[in-house]
Amino acid sequence: MHLRDATPADHPALHDLWARTPGIQLRNEDARAPFCAYLARNPGLSLVAEVDGVPVGCLLAGHDGRRGYLQHLTVDPAWRRRGIATALIETVLARLAAQGIAKSHVFVLDAAPEALAFWRAREGWGERRDIRVFSTLEHPA
Ligand SMILES: CC(C)(COP(=O)(O)OP(=O)(O)OC[C@H]1O[C@@H](n2cnc3c(N)ncnc32)[C@H](O)[C@@H]1OP(=O)(O)O)[C@@H](O)C(=O)NCCC(=O)NCCS
């Protein structure tokens, strides 16, 4: 397994991985054009884990100059519990730190119990009980 930067060419494989993964909700922003725009805006922060040239996991990341944001952490079921998500997270956090970003957030849906269990088990991460997230209501693209 090795990690490399995500590129626009990864979109079909990653979109397929997200679409068949319970816990990942596909949004308009997961279409090819916004995916490519996201990579261009956050160079070197989104990673693909691949085995023999086949993507088996990914993590998208960006920052706003103050905090980092991790999204769509996904590992193919056949490759889970081998440390791939851990490697993705550690590498992305190191890259964020290199850009001066010391703290990051991940938003996890109540409807994603596996993701909740994963993040609750992670050392160095704490579940916030002092913050409520308010979001603009989604509108059609
Ligand atoms: C969550 C997910 C990314 C974990 O990927 P992974 O590569 O299997 O994770 P790792 O091998 O790095 O796990 C490291 C540790 O995290 C914990 N962990 C991993 N999966 C877990 C789970 N489903 N429940 C509870 N703890 C978990 C374990 O302590 C594990 O160590 P261990 O295998 O020695 O026991 C993967 O299960 C997945 O893609 N799930 C569906 C998508 C999803 O919900 N993504 C999160 C979006 S926020």
The ligand as an SDF file (V2000), in Angstrom:
LIG
                    3D

 48 50  0  0  0  0  0  0  0  0999 V2000
  -13.7030    4.2220    9.2700 C   0  0  0  0  0  0  0  0  0  0  0  0
  -12.7340    3.6010    8.2600 C   0  0  0  0  0  0  0  0  0  0  0  0
  -12.1990    4.6920    7.3290 C   0  0  0  0  0  0  0  0  0  0  0  0
  -11.5400    2.9700    9.0180 C   0  0  0  0  0  0  0  0  0  0  0  0
  -10.5650    2.5260    8.0670 O   0  0  0  0  0  0  0  0  0  0  0  0
   -9.4380    1.4460    8.4720 P   0  0  0  0  0  0  0  0  0  0  0  0
   -8.3450    1.5520    7.4600 O   0  0  0  0  0  0  0  0  0  0  0  0
  -10.0610    0.1170    8.6370 O   0  0  0  0  0  0  0  0  0  0  0  0
   -8.9340    1.9730    9.8920 O   0  0  0  0  0  0  0  0  0  0  0  0
   -7.5520    1.5840   10.6280 P   0  0  0  0  0  0  0  0  0  0  0  0
   -7.1000    0.2240   10.1850 O   0  0  0  0  0  0  0  0  0  0  0  0
   -6.5810    2.6880   10.4850 O   0  0  0  0  0  0  0  0  0  0  0  0
   -8.0510    1.4920   12.1390 O   0  0  0  0  0  0  0  0  0  0  0  0
   -7.2220    1.9130   13.1910 C   0  0  0  0  0  0  0  0  0  0  0  0
   -7.9440    1.6830   14.5080 C   0  0  0  0  0  0  0  0  0  0  0  0
   -9.1830    2.4020   14.5170 O   0  0  0  0  0  0  0  0  0  0  0  0
  -10.1600    1.6220   15.2190 C   0  0  0  0  0  0  0  0  0  0  0  0
  -11.2190    1.2490   14.2830 N   0  0  0  0  0  0  0  0  0  0  0  0
  -11.1390    0.9740   12.9660 C   0  0  0  0  0  0  0  0  0  0  0  0
  -12.3530    0.6970   12.4420 N   0  0  0  0  0  0  0  0  0  0  0  0
  -13.2080    0.7800   13.4590 C   0  0  0  0  0  0  0  0  0  0  0  0
  -14.6110    0.6050   13.5600 C   0  0  0  0  0  0  0  0  0  0  0  0
  -15.3670    0.2760   12.4820 N   0  0  0  0  0  0  0  0  0  0  0  0
  -15.1830    0.7570   14.7640 N   0  0  0  0  0  0  0  0  0  0  0  0
  -14.4420    1.0840   15.8490 C   0  0  0  0  0  0  0  0  0  0  0  0
  -13.1080    1.2950   15.8060 N   0  0  0  0  0  0  0  0  0  0  0  0
  -12.4950    1.1340   14.6240 C   0  0  0  0  0  0  0  0  0  0  0  0
   -9.4520    0.4000   15.7550 C   0  0  0  0  0  0  0  0  0  0  0  0
   -8.9440    0.7310   17.0410 O   0  0  0  0  0  0  0  0  0  0  0  0
   -8.3140    0.2400   14.7650 C   0  0  0  0  0  0  0  0  0  0  0  0
   -7.2140   -0.4310   15.2910 O   0  0  0  0  0  0  0  0  0  0  0  0
   -7.1790   -2.0500   15.2580 P   0  0  0  0  0  0  0  0  0  0  0  0
   -7.5160   -2.4830   13.8640 O   0  0  0  0  0  0  0  0  0  0  0  0
   -5.7680   -2.3510   15.6620 O   0  0  0  0  0  0  0  0  0  0  0  0
   -8.1920   -2.5020   16.2560 O   0  0  0  0  0  0  0  0  0  0  0  0
  -13.4270    2.4940    7.4180 C   0  0  0  0  0  0  0  0  0  0  0  0
  -14.0550    1.5800    8.3010 O   0  0  0  0  0  0  0  0  0  0  0  0
  -14.4920    3.0420    6.4890 C   0  0  0  0  0  0  0  0  0  0  0  0
  -14.1910    3.3790    5.3430 O   0  0  0  0  0  0  0  0  0  0  0  0
  -15.7420    3.1150    6.9470 N   0  0  0  0  0  0  0  0  0  0  0  0
  -16.8560    3.5780    6.1380 C   0  0  0  0  0  0  0  0  0  0  0  0
  -16.7380    5.0390    5.7440 C   0  0  0  0  0  0  0  0  0  0  0  0
  -16.8050    5.9660    6.9230 C   0  0  0  0  0  0  0  0  0  0  0  0
  -17.6710    5.8360    7.7600 O   0  0  0  0  0  0  0  0  0  0  0  0
  -15.8530    6.9240    6.9240 N   0  0  0  0  0  0  0  0  0  0  0  0
  -15.7550    7.9440    7.9270 C   0  0  0  0  0  0  0  0  0  0  0  0
  -16.3340    9.2450    7.4140 C   0  0  0  0  0  0  0  0  0  0  0  0
  -16.1260   10.5080    8.6400 S   0  0  0  0  0  0  0  0  0  0  0  0
  1  2  1  0
  2  3  1  0
  2  4  1  0
  2 36  1  0
  4  5  1  0
  5  6  1  0
  6  7  2  0
  6  8  1  0
  6  9  1  0
  9 10  1  0
 10 11  2  0
 10 12  1  0
 10 13  1  0
 13 14  1  0
 14 15  1  0
 15 16  1  0
 15 30  1  0
 16 17  1  0
 17 18  1  0
 17 28  1  0
 18 19  1  0
 18 27  1  0
 19 20  2  0
 20 21  1  0
 21 22  1  0
 21 27  2  0
 22 23  1  0
 22 24  2  0
 24 25  1  0
 25 26  2  0
 26 27  1  0
 28 29  1  0
 28 30  1  0
 30 31  1  0
 31 32  1  0
 32 33  2  0
 32 34  1  0
 32 35  1  0
 36 37  1  0
 36 38  1  0
 38 39  2  0
 38 40  1  0
 40 41  1  0
 41 42  1  0
 42 43  1  0
 43 44  2  0
 43 45  1  0
 45 46  1  0
 46 47  1  0
 47 48  1  0
M  END
$$$$
